[in-house]
Amino acid sequence: MGAMPVQVTVPPEAAGERADKALALHFRELSRARLQEAFARGEVRLRGEPIAKSRRVAAGDVLEIVLPEPPATTVEAVSGKLVVLYEDDDLLVLDKGSGLIVHPGGGTGDDTLVHFALHLTGGKLSRLGGARRPGIVHRLDKETTGALVLAKSDRAYLALTRLFATRGVAKEYLALVAGVPELRSGSVREPIGRNPAMRVKMAVVPEPRGKPAHTDWAVEETFGRRAALVRCWLHTGRTHQIRVHLAHLGHPILGDHTYGGRARPAGAPAAPRVMLHAERLAFPHPADGRPIAVRAPLPADFSALLTQLREETRRDAKAKVVK
């Protein structure tokens, strides 16, 4: 791909930010080094004039950036099992399995989703996100299952990163949580940042240390008082957001030892992993704007635990009647 200018309109939430930070919020999966290189080369412009990375921008400002050519990918294509939910020339939507890491990082091998996706597509993934993350516009945790979209074309990468940054992607998750919330639905708007006591964890922390985070939720099914099936709508994309917000409500996700502790709440069943599933993604297609909506079926371990909970709940109900 040749170096082509891309226009980025500064959204209201980035008003008053430095230009480099505003662009980083837009290109969430683009490496910081590539953004800094664009500023150093004078290839970030406002109203036709090159600007410094420290320039403060206003809502509605239109920044024009020429993205430096990405380095050749260092990720090799590797054959592996992937489940395709949707694919065309621009997009690849996969049903990610539990235990599969999305892209290479410290300590990973050649068995990540990216390795397998490169093999599946014959190398046709956008390289705009950098050498180690071809096609990646968002992520799911290692144990989280469900729908994950990758960009095959550069236009899809640019469109999807913009949509994720401006909350233009509808994201629905299902979670099995310990206990049953008192309310049937609600909204959590608590900022999330690094846990000050343990940097590898996230936590609800006050601003400005925490970034705004918004999760809506509703109870879909209850299993006595031991557990509940909760649907979550993610309006922001903070690290571990649903896990942190549900734990903050007092109902951690089953199997989540990081945010729920290793001791199971009374009556809660054992879970093989973090029981969180990205069930649905919906967004306009990067090429023509037509609506794309993809659902990922519940994985076997999630369905099995649901069946167990339903059976235990029926057994408890019968026992009460007998008494």
CORCOR-V892451 format. One line per field, one symbol per residue. psi: psi as a letter, one per 40 degrees, with the letter a starting at -180 (. if undefined). A space follows every 10 residues. Layout:
psi = ???
//
This chain:
psi = hihiihhhhh ideeheiidd ddddddgdeh iddddddddd effhihfehi iidehhiihe hhhhhhhihi iiiehihhhi hihhdihadd ihhighiieh hdiiaheiaf fidddddddd efegihedei defheheiii idehiahhhi hdiddddddd dddddefehh hhihihihah ididiahhgh ihahhdegde iiihiiiedi ihhhhiiihd iigbediihh hhhheifihf ddddddddee gihhegddee idhhihehii ieahghhgdh hhiihddeei hhhhhhihid dddddddddd dddddddddd dd.
//
